[in-house]
């Protein structure tokens, strides 16, 4: 579990670092500029780490499933080699998805305007600036986001259906509480991540509100990476005790 958490922390650090430093620079300078090559690189690495993050959350659901449903076989099934392969697969899927979409975006012409009405080079703002035919890129967006959202979500629901079934079969209420506590932080992280992405990308660009897009993107590009350490650290009894002591003092 901590091996996966360290990988998730690394991904959160990377994909927030793709956006946040440039955003902070734009707050300080009068003329906000980004070169075309930098814009492509920002889009590519953001997609790599965003897709890898979603896939890794699904891998963590499988890890919880094995730990609760087959505890005696856990160390045999989830060996270090298997965990490493699963993390490598998550990064590979992120790389391939980002490569496909960035390649499609590079084939578009951007002649309407030089102003990106956003704080970083995301897919929808770039599609709004491109012409004449963006149907292929829009279709590719739905396919990539669909595969990287619906498939992990379906796998997530299947794993947790087995997990909850196993938990309800446990006779001890203390063991049930411990099992639910193990899953709660992961459920919160998955819910926040996939809900914000679904709200953002499962709409045609013409129906998108610019302000809603910016709020949603700030949420999952900056807020979620900050929330994940808090969500997972509150599972620890000592951290939880210190947190409540801090609140009582305040």
Backbone bond lengths (Angstrom), bond angles and torsions (degrees), N, CA, C in turn:
res aa  C-N    CA-C-N  psi(-1)  N-CA   C-N-CA  omega(-1)  CA-C   N-CA-C  phi
1 X - - - 1.456 - - 1.526 111.20 -
2 X 1.331 117.44 -43.53 1.472 120.14 -177.94 1.527 111.20 -73.16
3 X 1.318 117.03 -25.52 1.465 120.44 173.77 1.532 109.78 -65.05
4 X 1.334 116.50 -44.07 1.462 120.50 177.00 1.529 111.17 -67.77
5 X 1.326 117.15 -38.32 1.470 120.07 179.83 1.528 111.37 -64.95
6 X 1.323 116.39 -37.94 1.467 118.87 178.20 1.530 110.50 -66.18
7 X 1.329 116.85 -37.42 1.465 120.62 176.93 1.525 110.71 -67.65
8 X 1.335 117.11 -40.17 1.464 120.71 177.62 1.527 110.92 -63.95
9 X 1.330 117.04 -39.85 1.458 120.96 177.16 1.526 111.20 -63.11
10 X 1.334 116.10 -40.23 1.467 120.54 177.75 1.527 110.73 -62.88
11 X 1.339 117.27 -43.47 1.468 120.87 179.09 1.519 110.61 -64.61
12 X 1.337 117.18 -44.06 1.471 120.66 178.26 1.520 111.09 -58.92
13 X 1.325 115.72 -43.47 1.465 120.47 178.74 1.521 110.88 -61.64
14 X 1.328 116.33 -42.62 1.469 120.40 -176.47 1.522 111.71 -69.39
15 X 1.332 117.91 -48.89 1.462 116.50 -172.55 1.528 112.76 -78.68
16 X 1.325 118.12 -19.68 1.468 118.34 169.90 1.526 110.58 -78.42
17 X 1.345 116.91 -30.52 1.465 120.56 177.71 1.527 112.20 -70.81
18 X 1.315 117.09 -23.35 1.461 120.38 176.16 1.532 110.86 -65.56
19 X 1.329 116.51 -30.47 1.469 121.14 -172.53 1.520 113.06 -107.46
20 X 1.334 116.76 -49.13 1.463 121.40 -167.19 1.531 114.23 -61.16
21 X 1.346 121.42 -46.41 1.474 118.98 -178.76 1.527 113.33 -58.71
22 X 1.342 116.93 -44.00 1.463 119.91 178.93 1.523 110.84 -65.61
23 X 1.314 116.63 -37.35 1.462 120.65 178.04 1.527 110.89 -63.13
24 X 1.335 117.22 -41.79 1.469 120.94 179.50 1.527 111.23 -67.41
25 X 1.337 116.57 -36.64 1.469 119.88 176.17 1.517 110.44 -62.56
26 X 1.328 116.85 -40.63 1.464 120.77 179.87 1.525 112.67 -64.68
27 X 1.335 116.45 -25.26 1.462 119.00 175.81 1.524 111.90 -69.61
28 X 1.328 116.44 -26.08 1.464 121.00 -170.94 1.524 113.83 -99.18
29 X 1.325 117.46 -27.27 1.469 119.81 -177.26 1.522 110.12 -96.32
30 X 1.313 115.80 153.99 1.462 120.45 -178.32 1.528 111.44 -77.40
31 X 1.330 116.89 -39.54 1.458 121.12 -177.30 1.526 108.96 -110.56
32 X 1.321 115.84 110.01 1.464 120.74 -178.57 1.521 109.89 -84.32
33 X 1.312 116.12 122.00 1.462 121.14 -179.24 1.526 110.55 -134.07
34 X 1.330 114.49 148.38 1.461 120.68 170.37 1.530 107.30 -146.02
35 X 1.321 116.74 131.98 1.455 120.76 179.70 1.530 110.08 -73.04
36 X 1.322 115.32 157.06 1.466 121.02 -177.64 1.535 110.79 -59.76
37 X 1.326 116.96 -42.92 1.471 120.53 179.35 1.529 110.97 -64.31
38 X 1.335 117.17 -39.49 1.460 120.79 177.90 1.525 110.80 -66.00
39 X 1.324 115.82 -37.65 1.468 120.45 179.41 1.529 110.36 -63.84
40 X 1.329 117.19 -44.14 1.469 120.98 178.15 1.532 110.52 -63.38
41 X 1.336 116.02 -42.13 1.468 119.38 -179.83 1.528 110.75 -64.88
42 X 1.334 116.30 -40.39 1.468 120.17 179.51 1.522 110.58 -62.75
43 X 1.339 117.04 -45.92 1.457 121.19 178.14 1.524 111.13 -61.31
44 X 1.339 117.13 -44.37 1.460 121.42 -176.81 1.526 111.51 -62.81
45 X 1.318 117.63 -51.70 1.462 120.08 -175.87 1.522 111.80 -70.35
46 X 1.328 116.75 -31.98 1.459 118.72 175.69 1.521 110.69 -62.75
47 X 1.342 117.32 -44.52 1.459 120.89 179.43 1.530 111.49 -66.20
48 X 1.343 116.66 -38.77 1.473 119.98 178.31 1.520 110.66 -56.75
49 X 1.328 116.40 -52.73 1.465 119.70 -173.71 1.526 112.14 -76.91
50 X 1.338 117.97 -28.92 1.454 119.36 177.80 1.526 110.60 -68.06
51 X 1.340 117.54 -46.05 1.464 121.18 178.69 1.527 110.35 -65.72
52 X 1.328 117.10 -42.22 1.463 120.33 178.91 1.518 111.48 -62.02
53 X 1.329 116.74 -36.22 1.462 120.50 178.85 1.522 111.30 -64.25
54 X 1.336 117.13 -45.58 1.461 120.33 178.34 1.514 112.31 -63.03
55 X 1.335 116.46 -42.17 1.467 119.79 179.12 1.530 111.68 -66.44
56 X 1.328 116.61 -37.18 1.465 119.65 -180.00 1.529 111.21 -68.57
57 X 1.322 117.42 -35.40 1.468 120.18 175.36 1.533 110.64 -62.61
58 X 1.336 116.57 -35.44 1.466 120.32 176.13 1.520 110.99 -68.89
59 X 1.322 116.61 -39.97 1.468 120.91 176.11 1.531 110.45 -60.56
60 X 1.320 115.96 -39.51 1.466 119.88 178.30 1.525 111.46 -65.81
61 X 1.347 116.88 -31.87 1.468 119.70 174.80 1.523 110.23 -64.57
62 X 1.335 116.66 -40.24 1.470 120.60 176.31 1.529 110.61 -64.00
63 X 1.326 116.40 -38.60 1.469 121.06 177.77 1.527 110.95 -61.26
64 X 1.341 116.43 -43.47 1.468 120.57 177.02 1.533 110.59 -63.97
65 X 1.332 116.14 -40.49 1.466 120.95 -179.96 1.533 110.85 -59.53
66 X 1.336 116.72 -47.11 1.465 120.18 -179.56 1.526 110.44 -65.96
67 X 1.358 116.86 -40.85 1.468 120.65 -177.16 1.523 112.37 -64.31
68 X 1.338 117.09 -35.08 1.468 120.17 -175.08 1.528 111.55 -94.04
69 X 1.335 116.95 -38.82 1.463 120.06 -175.76 1.532 113.26 -87.17
70 X 1.322 117.95 -27.12 1.471 121.25 178.93 1.525 109.87 -136.16
71 X 1.329 117.59 62.58 1.470 119.92 -173.76 1.526 114.21 -62.93
72 X 1.350 116.84 -32.65 1.463 119.36 -177.81 1.526 112.00 -72.61
73 X 1.324 116.49 -22.82 1.465 120.74 -179.09 1.530 111.83 -102.80
74 X 1.334 116.00 6.43 1.463 119.04 -171.66 1.534 111.94 -58.36
75 X 1.309 117.46 -50.49 1.468 120.51 -175.64 1.533 111.87 -68.43
76 X 1.322 116.14 -24.28 1.457 119.30 177.01 1.533 111.13 -77.54
77 X 1.352 115.47 -43.22 1.471 119.93 -178.19 1.532 110.77 -74.31
78 X 1.336 116.35 -49.45 1.462 120.83 -175.73 1.529 110.01 -96.93
79 X 1.309 115.13 61.87 1.459 119.57 177.11 1.531 109.52 -73.10
80 X 1.333 115.97 168.48 1.461 119.73 -179.29 1.526 110.84 -61.11
81 X 1.324 116.60 -36.45 1.469 120.55 179.76 1.522 110.84 -65.54
82 X 1.336 116.83 -43.71 1.469 120.70 179.47 1.523 110.43 -63.70
83 X 1.319 116.62 -43.83 1.470 120.48 178.91 1.529 111.01 -60.89
84 X 1.317 116.43 -41.99 1.469 120.65 179.47 1.519 111.01 -64.13
85 X 1.338 116.90 -41.07 1.468 120.88 179.09 1.526 110.43 -64.88
86 X 1.325 117.46 -41.81 1.472 120.93 179.59 1.529 111.42 -63.39
87 X 1.321 116.78 -40.22 1.468 120.02 177.38 1.525 110.51 -67.19
88 X 1.324 116.73 -40.75 1.468 120.79 177.92 1.529 110.98 -62.74
89 X 1.328 117.26 -40.22 1.471 121.22 177.53 1.523 110.65 -62.72
90 X 1.334 117.27 -40.40 1.465 120.80 178.64 1.523 111.34 -60.55
91 X 1.332 116.66 -45.39 1.462 120.26 178.75 1.534 111.16 -67.74
92 X 1.325 117.59 -36.83 1.466 121.02 -179.86 1.527 111.19 -65.15
93 X 1.331 116.60 -43.59 1.461 120.09 177.28 1.520 110.93 -63.37
94 X 1.328 116.67 -38.78 1.458 119.93 177.00 1.521 111.40 -63.57
95 X 1.331 116.45 -42.59 1.466 120.70 -179.85 1.525 110.89 -64.13
96 X 1.341 117.68 -45.40 1.457 120.92 -177.84 1.526 111.34 -66.43
97 X 1.326 117.27 -41.44 1.468 120.71 178.56 1.519 110.90 -63.30
98 X 1.330 116.44 -45.05 1.468 120.41 -180.00 1.519 111.06 -65.45
99 X 1.330 116.90 -39.31 1.461 120.85 -179.62 1.523 110.71 -64.30
100 X 1.342 116.75 -43.03 1.464 120.50 -179.42 1.524 111.08 -63.69
101 X 1.326 116.17 -45.78 1.454 118.70 -175.69 1.526 112.00 -74.61
102 X 1.317 118.30 -39.60 1.465 120.32 179.24 1.529 110.55 -66.02
103 X 1.324 117.19 -36.77 1.468 120.55 177.54 1.527 110.73 -63.49
104 X 1.347 116.49 -40.44 1.464 119.68 178.05 1.532 111.37 -66.57
105 X 1.329 116.81 -38.10 1.469 120.25 179.62 1.525 111.23 -67.61
106 X 1.329 117.67 -33.18 1.461 121.26 -178.89 1.522 112.24 -68.29
107 X 1.342 117.33 -21.83 1.458 121.08 179.62 1.532 112.14 -80.72
108 X 1.325 117.82 -11.38 1.458 121.35 -179.13 1.527 110.48 -81.91
109 X 1.312 115.53 156.71 1.466 121.61 175.46 1.520 108.98 -101.11
110 X 1.330 115.76 138.20 1.457 121.22 -179.00 1.527 108.36 -119.13
111 X 1.323 114.67 86.90 1.463 119.91 -175.69 1.532 113.21 -120.85
112 X 1.313 117.71 -5.55 1.460 119.03 -178.96 1.523 111.47 -68.41
113 X 1.305 116.00 -46.11 1.460 120.67 -175.01 1.521 108.57 -158.57
114 X 1.303 115.52 160.87 1.460 120.90 175.87 1.523 111.25 -102.81
115 X 1.312 116.94 3.50 1.462 121.84 -175.93 1.519 109.72 -102.86
116 X 1.339 116.19 118.32 1.468 121.76 174.43 1.521 107.42 -90.00
117 X 1.318 115.72 114.45 1.471 119.86 -176.59 1.521 109.85 -81.31
118 X 1.317 114.37 64.06 1.466 120.48 -179.69 1.513 108.33 -164.17
119 X 1.338 116.52 175.60 1.458 118.81 179.88 1.524 112.43 -99.18
120 X 1.344 117.48 -0.76 1.461 120.59 170.47 1.523 107.98 -159.90
121 X 1.330 116.10 170.99 1.470 121.66 -174.90 1.522 110.14 -82.22
122 X 1.314 116.20 84.92 1.453 120.63 176.80 1.526 109.21 -96.16
123 X 1.316 116.05 173.15 1.461 121.07 -172.88 1.525 112.05 -66.35
124 X 1.334 117.63 -53.04 1.458 120.92 -174.89 1.531 113.47 -61.76
125 X 1.327 120.34 -46.05 1.472 119.03 177.06 1.527 113.15 -59.56
126 X 1.328 117.53 -36.68 1.458 120.12 178.40 1.529 111.39 -70.88
127 X 1.320 117.75 -37.33 1.462 120.47 176.30 1.523 111.44 -64.01
128 X 1.327 115.81 -36.22 1.466 119.46 178.75 1.527 112.37 -66.03
129 X 1.334 117.33 -25.96 1.462 121.10 -179.40 1.523 112.70 -90.55
130 X 1.315 117.95 -14.47 1.459 121.01 -172.45 1.518 111.01 -89.90
131 X 1.330 114.71 163.28 1.456 121.80 178.00 1.523 108.05 -156.88
132 X 1.337 123.12 170.33 1.460 124.23 -8.25 1.527 112.41 -90.41
133 X 1.352 117.00 -26.63 1.458 121.53 -173.46 1.524 108.94 -120.53
134 X 1.339 115.47 109.10 1.462 120.36 -179.45 1.532 112.01 -109.17
135 X 1.322 116.93 13.44 1.472 119.59 -176.25 1.526 111.86 -63.20
136 X 1.332 116.60 -39.03 1.467 119.70 -179.48 1.523 110.35 -63.76
137 X 1.342 116.48 -44.96 1.465 120.12 -179.96 1.525 111.52 -66.49
138 X 1.336 117.42 -38.18 1.467 120.48 178.09 1.520 110.77 -66.60
139 X 1.351 115.98 -41.07 1.458 119.47 177.53 1.524 110.93 -64.73
140 X 1.332 116.26 -41.16 1.464 120.61 178.23 1.522 110.89 -63.51
141 X 1.335 116.15 -37.71 1.466 120.57 177.64 1.520 110.78 -60.19
142 X 1.349 116.40 -46.67 1.458 120.02 -179.91 1.530 111.33 -64.99
143 X 1.337 116.53 -38.47 1.467 120.02 -179.52 1.528 110.63 -66.69
144 X 1.344 116.44 -48.62 1.472 120.57 -177.31 1.519 110.78 -64.79
145 X 1.340 115.98 -48.69 1.466 119.29 179.95 1.520 110.35 -65.70
146 X 1.337 116.64 -37.41 1.462 119.53 178.81 1.510 112.22 -62.52
147 X 1.335 116.01 -48.74 1.465 119.86 -179.55 1.518 111.86 -64.30
148 X 1.339 116.46 -37.82 1.468 120.30 -176.22 1.526 113.12 -89.35
149 X 1.318 116.61 1.52 1.466 120.22 175.51 1.520 111.24 -118.24
150 X 1.330 116.89 -51.05 1.455 120.39 -176.03 1.526 112.14 -69.52
151 X 1.343 117.04 -43.52 1.472 119.80 -179.43 1.532 111.51 -63.89
152 X 1.360 119.42 -50.22 1.466 118.38 175.60 1.525 113.40 -60.96
153 X 1.344 116.85 -36.92 1.464 119.54 179.72 1.522 110.85 -65.71
154 X 1.337 116.52 -42.11 1.466 120.18 177.94 1.525 110.82 -62.62
155 X 1.345 116.18 -45.55 1.468 119.93 177.49 1.529 110.86 -61.64
156 X 1.333 115.93 -39.62 1.462 121.41 179.18 1.531 111.02 -59.86
157 X 1.337 117.05 -46.43 1.466 120.64 -179.29 1.531 111.14 -65.97
158 X 1.322 117.20 -37.83 1.470 120.14 179.08 1.530 110.82 -64.86
159 X 1.339 116.29 -46.82 1.462 119.90 179.85 1.527 110.76 -60.60
160 X 1.336 115.61 -44.86 1.464 117.84 -176.03 1.525 112.37 -75.53
161 X 1.304 118.53 -21.42 1.465 120.09 172.30 1.532 109.77 -64.15
162 X 1.330 116.60 -44.49 1.468 120.82 176.44 1.531 111.05 -67.49
163 X 1.329 116.24 -37.75 1.470 119.55 -179.31 1.521 110.77 -63.67
164 X 1.337 117.55 -48.40 1.463 120.51 -179.16 1.522 111.46 -66.27
165 X 1.325 116.43 -35.48 1.467 119.10 176.46 1.526 110.48 -61.84
166 X 1.324 116.54 -42.66 1.467 120.43 179.02 1.521 111.61 -67.69
167 X 1.331 116.93 -37.57 1.468 120.46 -179.50 1.521 110.73 -65.69
168 X 1.345 116.94 -42.21 1.468 119.98 -178.40 1.531 112.26 -68.59
169 X 1.332 116.70 -19.45 1.469 119.88 177.21 1.524 112.35 -82.01
170 X 1.334 117.17 -12.11 1.464 121.15 179.13 1.528 109.65 -71.70
171 X 1.304 116.94 132.67 1.461 121.47 -176.40 1.527 111.88 -78.45
172 X 1.307 116.55 -37.71 1.468 120.63 -175.13 1.528 110.58 -79.44
173 X 1.334 116.46 127.63 1.468 121.06 178.42 1.533 110.84 -68.05
174 X 1.331 116.36 -31.99 1.471 120.21 178.34 1.532 110.52 -66.12
175 X 1.335 116.37 -41.17 1.466 120.19 178.04 1.528 111.22 -67.91
176 X 1.333 116.17 -36.78 1.463 120.01 176.39 1.526 110.74 -62.73
177 X 1.327 115.58 -44.38 1.462 120.26 179.79 1.525 111.08 -62.52
178 X 1.321 116.27 -40.49 1.462 120.48 179.06 1.531 111.18 -65.18
179 X 1.329 116.35 -40.24 1.464 120.79 179.73 1.528 110.71 -66.50
180 X 1.341 116.88 -43.36 1.463 120.03 177.57 1.531 110.74 -63.97
181 X 1.325 116.22 -38.13 1.463 119.90 178.48 1.516 112.51 -63.57
182 X 1.339 115.39 -34.11 1.464 120.18 177.82 1.527 111.02 -65.10
183 X 1.328 116.28 -35.62 1.465 120.74 -175.18 1.528 113.39 -89.32
184 X 1.329 118.17 -21.35 1.466 120.88 -169.95 1.520 112.88 -60.77
185 X 1.337 117.37 -45.42 1.458 120.26 -177.79 1.528 111.04 -63.81
186 X 1.334 116.00 -39.95 1.457 119.73 179.07 1.530 111.19 -67.25
187 X 1.320 117.81 -39.21 1.461 121.69 178.15 1.523 111.34 -61.68
188 X 1.329 116.45 -42.07 1.467 120.52 179.67 1.530 110.55 -64.41
189 X 1.338 116.26 -46.15 1.463 120.49 -178.81 1.527 111.26 -62.52
190 X 1.334 116.84 -44.03 1.465 121.18 -179.90 1.527 110.61 -65.15
191 X 1.325 116.67 -44.09 1.463 120.65 -179.18 1.513 112.28 -59.97
192 X 1.333 116.86 -45.67 1.465 120.84 -179.21 1.529 110.77 -65.50
193 X 1.323 116.33 -44.85 1.466 120.65 -175.39 1.525 111.83 -65.13
194 X 1.337 117.24 -54.89 1.456 119.87 -174.75 1.526 112.37 -72.92
195 X 1.334 117.96 -29.96 1.466 119.55 177.55 1.522 110.92 -65.26
196 X 1.331 117.10 -43.35 1.464 120.01 -179.40 1.529 111.59 -68.21
197 X 1.338 117.98 -38.55 1.463 120.63 178.91 1.530 110.91 -68.41
198 X 1.333 116.99 -41.67 1.462 120.42 178.19 1.514 110.94 -61.98
199 X 1.325 116.95 -43.34 1.467 121.21 178.54 1.521 111.09 -62.06
200 X 1.326 116.87 -34.13 1.455 121.52 -174.30 1.516 112.52 -80.45
201 X 1.327 118.67 -46.98 1.463 121.17 -165.91 1.522 115.18 -105.01
202 X 1.333 119.11 -17.18 1.453 119.22 -179.77 1.520 111.76 -89.16
203 X 1.322 114.87 48.54 1.455 122.84 174.96 1.513 107.46 -144.01
204 X 1.352 117.39 145.58 1.466 118.11 173.89 1.517 110.16 -67.27
205 X 1.339 119.09 148.56 1.460 121.58 -177.91 1.521 113.99 -55.87
206 X 1.357 117.19 -30.99 1.462 120.18 -177.61 1.516 112.58 -66.94
207 X 1.339 117.49 -24.73 1.467 120.50 -178.25 1.518 112.92 -95.61
208 X 1.325 117.42 3.64 1.458 120.79 -176.72 1.523 111.17 -81.45
209 X 1.299 115.89 135.58 1.455 121.58 170.64 1.522 108.04 -90.90
210 X 1.325 116.41 129.94 1.460 120.65 -175.75 1.522 111.47 -60.91
211 X 1.327 116.94 -43.92 1.459 120.23 -178.61 1.528 111.39 -66.94
212 X 1.334 116.94 -39.84 1.470 120.38 177.17 1.528 110.90 -62.56
213 X 1.328 115.80 -40.94 1.457 120.00 178.79 1.515 111.72 -61.01
214 X 1.324 116.22 -43.93 1.461 120.23 -178.19 1.524 110.88 -65.11
215 X 1.326 116.71 -42.62 1.467 120.14 179.52 1.524 110.08 -64.00
216 X 1.340 116.98 -44.81 1.459 120.90 -179.97 1.523 111.21 -62.53
217 X 1.341 116.55 -42.15 1.454 120.56 -178.78 1.523 112.13 -68.57
218 X 1.322 117.27 -39.24 1.463 119.95 175.33 1.515 109.82 -60.21
219 X 1.343 115.17 -37.92 1.460 119.64 -176.84 1.515 111.58 -64.16
220 X 1.363 117.91 -50.83 1.459 117.00 -174.33 1.521 113.78 -92.08
221 X 1.330 118.32 -8.48 1.465 118.99 176.43 1.525 113.03 -96.28
222 X 1.336 117.40 -22.26 1.460 120.63 -176.24 1.524 112.80 -125.07
223 X 1.343 116.20 -45.30 1.472 119.95 -174.80 1.530 111.35 -73.20
224 X 1.345 117.30 -45.47 1.464 120.41 -177.38 1.528 112.35 -60.64
225 X 1.364 119.68 -44.78 1.470 118.21 175.98 1.520 113.94 -59.57
226 X 1.339 117.07 -27.96 1.467 119.49 176.60 1.527 111.46 -80.11
227 X 1.341 116.62 -30.50 1.463 120.06 -177.84 1.522 112.56 -76.87
228 X 1.334 117.34 -34.51 1.473 120.08 -174.97 1.524 113.95 -56.03
229 X 1.353 119.38 -46.66 1.477 117.79 176.86 1.527 112.82 -59.85
230 X 1.338 116.95 -37.69 1.463 120.31 179.34 1.521 110.77 -67.84
231 X 1.335 116.17 -44.23 1.464 120.81 -178.59 1.525 111.11 -59.99
232 X 1.343 116.43 -46.40 1.461 119.57 -175.89 1.529 112.70 -79.76
233 X 1.340 117.58 -29.89 1.465 118.49 -179.92 1.521 111.57 -72.97
234 X 1.351 117.84 -26.55 1.467 120.25 179.50 1.526 112.61 -70.75
235 X 1.355 116.71 -7.21 1.452 119.19 173.76 1.532 111.11 -70.36
236 X 1.318 116.29 -28.87 1.459 119.98 -177.84 1.525 110.03 -73.91
237 X 1.310 115.72 135.33 1.461 120.77 -174.88 1.527 111.54 -62.68
238 X 1.329 117.42 -41.84 1.469 120.77 -178.59 1.528 111.63 -66.22
239 X 1.331 115.89 -41.18 1.462 120.06 179.21 1.529 110.18 -66.34
240 X 1.330 116.17 -42.52 1.458 120.32 179.27 1.528 111.02 -62.55
241 X 1.322 116.41 -41.18 1.471 120.82 179.12 1.527 110.69 -64.13
242 X 1.337 116.74 -43.71 1.465 120.95 179.17 1.528 110.97 -65.38
243 X 1.336 116.62 -36.60 1.467 121.37 179.94 1.521 110.93 -64.51
244 X 1.357 116.85 -46.86 1.459 119.77 -179.93 1.528 111.10 -67.15
245 X 1.333 117.57 -34.56 1.459 121.15 177.05 1.535 110.04 -63.80
246 X 1.327 116.41 -39.58 1.466 121.72 178.13 1.530 110.29 -63.42
247 X 1.359 116.99 -43.93 1.463 120.82 -179.80 1.523 111.32 -64.35
248 X 1.337 116.59 -40.24 1.467 120.36 179.94 1.537 110.65 -63.20
249 X 1.337 116.53 -41.55 1.471 120.19 178.32 1.519 110.94 -63.01
250 X 1.343 116.91 -41.08 1.455 119.97 -179.46 1.531 111.85 -68.79
